[in-house]
Amino acid sequence: MLKEFVMERRIASIEEFTEQIKDWYTRDYRGFKTLFDAAVANVQPIPEGQKPKVVFDWRNKGIDDLCRFFADWYNWLPDMENGLDYIQKFSWLYYENTYGLCFVTIGPGYTMTKQFVTLRGEYFDSPNSRVLTKKWIDKFGSLMNQFVTPSEGFQSYNAFFTRRVKPGARPVDAIHDDSVVVSPADCIINMIVDELTEETKIPVKTVYLNVKTLLNNSPHAVRFVGGTAVSCILMPDMYHRYHAPVSGVVLESNEDVAGEYFGIKDFPHLLNKGDVGYGYDYSVFEHFRRGYLVIKTENHGHVGMIPVGLNTVGSVEFVGQLKHVESGDEAVPITKGDEIGWFKYGGSLNILLFEEGRFPSLSLLQGQRIGVLK
């Protein structure tokens, strides 16, 4: 699907944001009204068994309902237990709904989601969000002993969310054994696919993955054809910095591959009643906002890493020297466990790619063993 980009302007408040989308709807600006009305008209029934707090019935809703929904979402302060609630409520608009997916991924609907993510992010970056920071710290209790707390305290919620761990709190397994792969983050591990393709999407256990698209047409994509992909999903209450899973040199990296912010057609399936990501079709993330890097190990081939920002995450940030490395540049040395970057508030994941025949097993927490390279 070709993405149609719309000229953007900076939105300074939720009131300005809702006024803008009302205006777009009234004028049917670039099909905004047409696509929203079609999305609502084709809303699918919500599967039975959903918790009431994550249900929102989009049937027969209008532009005023959409504006109220975004205003309520903007003013809502997430807790550790309910951090994904509004994401799920919004997802029912495009759940198994082609028209809904079009609405949030092309033209002004895409711009709408990007602007909302930016607006929420600016709030979480501001001192006004410190009230939320205290709420989460109180919930963590003694677990906060694992993290570095600035002497002046966390000045915003995102400052807390991107907190660093104390030295030794996430020990790196087998630091001198280059065959051992470690988890890049605190995460839920899932094997995605064991026969990657470069362009043609071939189903393997009902899963599709296009490594060339994931790596933004990098010339290194061909190295992973026939190889293995592993997902490392970070939930909102987890530590949100990510680290090198192996040692070697970074041949290429890019922290900013533009993409979608919403559009998971079956979000409940991803959550899978707590078994997050198991058996999921990860191909949707080929088009999400993401970064990537390719690491060349000394004896075990190449490893790709794709941090993906999901839904309300607009940030995929790398440390300075890794923000953009081109194939012709001098390679950047990296040691297993070195910090690569961080996500700000929301759910997110890392996808790891391995060459064919290199990665037969896996395991958990950042710095612990996932598996062994051949």
BARO-55550 format. One line per 4 residues: their letters; for each residue x, y, z of C-alpha. Coordinates in steps of 0.001 Angstrom, whole numbers, plus 500000, padded with zeros to 6 digits. Layout:
A	X:Y:Z | ...
% end
This chain:
MLKE	500000:500000:500000 | 501426:503374:499023 | 501407:505896:501840 | 500079:509363:501017
FVME	501750:511996:503146 | 499913:515187:504103 | 501530:518550:504788 | 501919:518786:508555
RRIA	501973:521700:510951 | 502945:521704:514582 | 500007:521164:516912 | 500411:522847:520292
SIEE	497397:521536:522249 | 494751:518836:522250 | 492148:521535:521571 | 493980:522624:518435
FTEQ	494321:518974:517408 | 490598:518221:517703 | 489650:521476:515954 | 491890:520484:513059
IKDW	490389:517026:512570 | 486867:518480:512810 | 487806:520886:510043 | 489243:518026:507966
YTRD	486038:516094:508436 | 483804:519040:507490 | 485785:519672:504292 | 486472:515973:503647
YRGF	490085:517082:503370 | 491862:514578:501128 | 489183:512014:501876 | 489381:512249:505689
KTLF	485577:512130:506150 | 485152:509482:503478 | 487728:507165:505067 | 486564:507713:508649
DAAV	482924:507103:507756 | 483920:503963:505826 | 485988:502753:508794 | 483025:503187:511153
ANVQ	480603:501576:508697 | 482818:498491:508529 | 483666:498078:512220 | 483805:494381:513076
PIPE	482214:492748:516128 | 484462:492696:519196 | 485372:489104:520093 | 483815:487723:523245
GQKP	485838:487525:526434 | 487389:491019:526325 | 487783:492916:529580 | 485196:495747:529702
KVVF	487887:498346:530360 | 489489:497740:526930 | 486248:497705:524938 | 485073:500684:522880
DWRN	482251:500229:520379 | 482985:502373:517317 | 479733:501472:515565 | 477677:504551:514594
KGID	480311:506906:515984 | 480901:510330:514411 | 483595:512994:514324 | 482545:514423:517710
DLCR	482998:510968:519238 | 486466:510691:517667 | 487442:514105:519064 | 486170:513228:522554
FFAD	488017:509922:522412 | 491342:511626:521614 | 490744:514307:524279 | 489988:511650:526902
WYNW	493046:509662:525823 | 495291:512718:525994 | 494175:513511:529551 | 494348:509882:530739
LPDM	497281:508907:532954 | 498309:505263:532437 | 499070:502940:535307 | 501382:499901:535174
ENGL	498406:497569:534835 | 496404:499546:532267 | 499071:501047:530027 | 497654:499443:526871
DYIQ	493955:500119:527546 | 493446:503095:525239 | 495545:501513:522518 | 493166:498553:522585
KFSW	490099:500808:522636 | 491343:502644:519547 | 492301:499408:517798 | 488664:498253:517587
LYYE	488179:500929:514925 | 490461:499027:512562 | 490250:495502:513979 | 490023:493165:510963
NTYG	488784:496235:509074 | 490519:497168:505812 | 488791:500546:505705 | 489869:501259:509275
LCFV	493458:500313:508476 | 493407:502672:505498 | 492059:505446:507686 | 494935:505299:510218
TIGP	497779:504536:507786 | 497356:506861:504794 | 496780:510543:504080 | 495393:512832:506802
GYTM	494456:509883:509055 | 498131:508921:509222 | 499035:512549:509944 | 496379:512600:512681
TKQF	497951:509616:514458 | 501460:511022:514093 | 500408:514391:515513 | 498636:512743:518446
VTLR	501692:510625:519255 | 503855:513760:519123 | 501433:515691:521325 | 501330:512927:523951
GEYF	505105:512613:523772 | 505567:516326:524437 | 503397:516018:527536 | 505399:513024:528780
DSPN	508603:515010:528164 | 507314:517974:530181 | 507577:518653:533937 | 503748:518469:534059
SRVL	504026:514677:533778 | 505974:514312:537029 | 502747:513470:538871 | 502571:510323:536742
TKKW	506220:509565:537466 | 505558:509489:541223 | 502594:507166:540668 | 504735:504616:538804
IDKF	507669:504852:541241 | 505305:504128:544125 | 503990:501095:542243 | 507502:499768:541586
GSLM	508414:500057:545251 | 511651:498241:546096 | 512183:497306:542417 | 513347:500900:541907
NQFV	516557:499871:543691 | 517626:498333:540356 | 517630:501729:538638 | 519657:504932:538741
TPSE	517642:507789:540242 | 519030:511296:539516 | 519826:513352:542609 | 517265:515937:541476
GFQS	514692:513213:540760 | 513115:512406:537401 | 512065:515681:535796 | 509448:514117:533505
YNAF	507659:510839:532990 | 509781:509981:529957 | 512921:510675:531983 | 511668:507981:534348
FTRR	510519:505681:531560 | 513976:505740:529941 | 515714:505267:533305 | 519053:503457:533383
VKPG	519793:500305:535327 | 522495:500332:537971 | 525780:498636:537060 | 525415:494912:537654
ARPV	521608:494950:537790 | 521490:493303:534350 | 524647:491123:534238 | 525705:490161:530714
DAIH	526014:486418:530292 | 529203:484883:528817 | 530720:488266:528050 | 533841:486685:526520
DDSV	532040:483939:524572 | 531080:485369:521183 | 528853:482399:520391 | 526370:483349:523134
VVSP	523572:485746:522146 | 522018:487783:524977 | 518637:489454:525228 | 518793:493095:524094
ADCI	516193:494192:526680 | 513794:493133:529403 | 511284:491464:527142 | 509047:488597:526093
INMI	510886:486350:523605 | 509195:484687:520635 | 510655:482831:517672 | 509117:484467:514582
VDEL	510302:482525:511562 | 513135:480204:510661 | 513389:480828:506934 | 513595:484544:506155
TEET	513035:485814:502615 | 514472:488911:500959 | 511433:490068:499005 | 508982:487321:498080
KIPV	506763:486611:501054 | 506727:482859:501593 | 504560:481551:504450 | 506330:479598:507152
KTVY	504013:478344:509911 | 501513:481040:508761 | 504095:483771:509439 | 505356:486205:506805
LNVK	508433:488387:507054 | 510198:490485:504435 | 513738:491135:505628 | 514527:493614:502835
TLLN	511633:495839:503876 | 512474:495504:507566 | 516022:496715:506877 | 514801:499554:504641
NSPH	516371:498065:501463 | 519792:497719:503075 | 522301:495841:500888 | 522967:493656:503954
AVRF	519434:492211:503835 | 520565:489403:501543 | 522818:488071:504337 | 519749:486971:506318
VGGT	517913:485123:503545 | 517096:481649:504860 | 517945:482727:508383 | 516061:483157:511655
AVSC	514083:486006:513204 | 513338:486421:516907 | 511047:488977:518538 | 511779:490658:521870
ILMP	508608:492440:523020 | 508805:495156:525681 | 505663:495821:527710 | 504990:499293:529161
DMYH	506114:498371:532704 | 509521:497051:531579 | 512953:498677:531406 | 512996:500425:528007
RYHA	516619:500732:526986 | 518009:498156:524571 | 521509:496763:524247 | 523777:494861:521870
PVSG	522932:491129:521762 | 526412:490252:520413 | 529881:491745:520066 | 531379:492873:516774
VVLE	531267:495965:514578 | 528241:497918:513355 | 528386:498037:509547 | 525202:500015:509028
SNED	522544:501698:511160 | 519644:504131:510933 | 517547:505217:513915 | 514846:506856:511804
VAGE	512958:504760:509257 | 509643:506594:508891 | 506511:504492:509183 | 503091:504002:510705
YFGI	502132:504560:514340 | 498938:502496:514419 | 497518:499722:512257 | 497801:496343:513989
KDFP	494649:494774:512557 | 494319:492164:515314 | 495834:493732:518435 | 494094:491266:520816
HLLN	495840:488408:518984 | 499218:490061:519617 | 498485:490246:523360 | 497212:486643:523221
KGDV	495819:486631:526791 | 499257:487191:528313 | 501255:484968:525969 | 502269:488097:524067
GYGY	503347:487679:520461 | 503227:483892:520328 | 502341:482655:516838 | 501778:486226:515626
DYSV	502243:487456:512045 | 504946:490092:512496 | 504799:491344:508908 | 502774:494393:510003
FEHF	505888:495769:511715 | 507727:496025:508382 | 505837:499299:507931 | 505991:500739:511443
RRGY	508235:503546:512669 | 511539:501791:513364 | 515332:501822:513281 | 517830:499121:512433
LVIK	521482:498136:512664 | 523618:495346:511255 | 526406:493895:513424 | 529230:491791:511992
TENH	530532:489317:514554 | 534077:487964:514394 | 533231:484303:513908 | 529456:483908:513751
GHVG	528212:485908:510806 | 525970:488961:510881 | 523185:489894:513273 | 520447:492399:512431
MIPV	518475:494322:515035 | 515280:496293:514337 | 513812:498339:517224 | 510128:499058:516441
GLNT	507974:501715:518111 | 504416:500441:518550 | 501278:502568:518656 | 501851:505495:521041
VGSV	505659:505204:520773 | 507008:507838:518395 | 510564:507433:519582 | 513201:504972:518429
EFVG	516407:506613:519580 | 520008:505431:519245 | 523094:506606:521107 | 525048:509232:519196
QLKH	527615:507223:517242 | 524998:504688:516099 | 522340:507121:514864 | 523380:506764:511239
VESG	526173:504547:509961 | 526385:503979:506214 | 527879:500879:504628 | 530838:502864:503311
DEAV	531637:504392:506694 | 534204:503060:509137 | 532570:500290:511161 | 531731:501117:514795
PITK	532981:498591:517402 | 530343:497306:519806 | 530514:494935:522790 | 527748:492607:523941
GDEI	525602:494491:526450 | 526549:497977:525198 | 523625:500372:525141 | 522215:500958:521654
GWFK	519203:503148:522383 | 515837:503538:524069 | 512081:503834:523566 | 509952:506439:525295
YGGS	506488:505628:526663 | 504448:502826:525103 | 504774:499260:523921 | 507636:498348:521623
LNIL	509751:495487:520386 | 513097:494490:518924 | 513363:492022:516062 | 516665:490138:515831
LFEE	517821:488592:512538 | 520395:485814:512186 | 522053:484252:509155 | 520979:480837:507934
GRFP	522073:478002:510217 | 523438:480298:512942 | 520715:480375:515572 | 518945:477161:516630
SLSL	517737:478046:520167 | 516784:480801:522607 | 516129:481944:526162 | 515463:485860:528635
LQGQ	516051:489491:530649 | 518468:491957:529089 | 521980:490591:529397 | 520880:486989:529803
RIGV	521294:484209:527274 | 518875:483819:524357 | 520755:481122:522491 | 524004:479995:520913
LK	525426:480766:517478 | 527042:478042:515387
% end
